[in-house]
Amino acid sequence: MTTRTEGIECKTCGKMNDAHAPADGGDAVPEDGSLSICFYCGVLTKFSITEEGTKLVPLTEQEEKEAMEHPDVRRALAMIRRRQMQE
């Protein structure tokens, strides 16, 4: 299930992130700390949701290491890389 979200610019490629689809089949509405993978460039970030709004923030080195241990994250990144190679 995909949920449309407020458009947030990817700080790596500049494309707009305006949808969220959980790789693990969980809740499609992003929460504070939810992982995000840019569909265009594949960069991993996380949602920061505060009273001021929603933004994507870089992962710490430890957070990225932990994310890469998750099979669903690796699968999603592989899918994005295959799509990029086909373009």
N, C-alpha and C positions, 0 to 999 in steps of 0.2 A: 504494500500500500504506500502510495506517495502522498505527502502532504505539501501543499504550496506554502511557502514561508515568505516573510519579508525579504526582498532582494538584498543580499550582502555580497559585496565585491570580494573576490579572491585576491588576497594581497600578493600572490605569486604570479597569476596569469591575467588578472583584471576582469575575468568573466564573472557574471552575476550568478550567485548561488541562490536560487529561488524555489528550491524543492528539497525535501528530505525524505529519503527512503532508507529505512534501517537495514543494514546488511544482515543483522541477526534475527530478523523477523519480529522484532519487538515493536514498541510504540513508535508510530510514525511522526509523532510530534516531538521535536527536539527539546531537550531539557538542558539546563545549565550543566556543562561538562560533557554533553553528548559529543561523540566523535563526528567529524565531517570529513569526507573525502571529496575533493573537487572533481567533478565529472570530466572536466576539461584537461587538467594538468596532473591530477592524481595526488596533490599535496594533502597531507593529513593535518587537520586543525581540530579545534573543539569549539563548541558554542559557549559563549559567555553571555548569560542572560541576566540583566540587572534592571533596575528601575529606569535607567537612562536608555535602555534599548538592548538589542541583540547584536553581537558581533562575533566574528570568528577570530580566535587567537591561536598562535603557534603552540604546539605541544612542547613540553620539556623533553630533554633527551630520554629521561626515564619513562615518561608517558608514551613516547613514540616506540620505545623498546617494548613496553607492555602491549601496546596496540598491535604491533607486528607479530606478537605471539598468538593473537586471536585468528583462527582459521578463516572466519568470515571477512575479516579485514584484508587478509592476504588474497582471498578469492576476489574481493571487490577491486583491489588494486590490479590484479592480473587481468580482470575484465577490462578495466580502463586502459591498460597498456595495450591489450590486443586491439581495442577500438582505435587507439592512437596510431598503431602500425598500419591499420587499414585505410587511414585517411591519406 
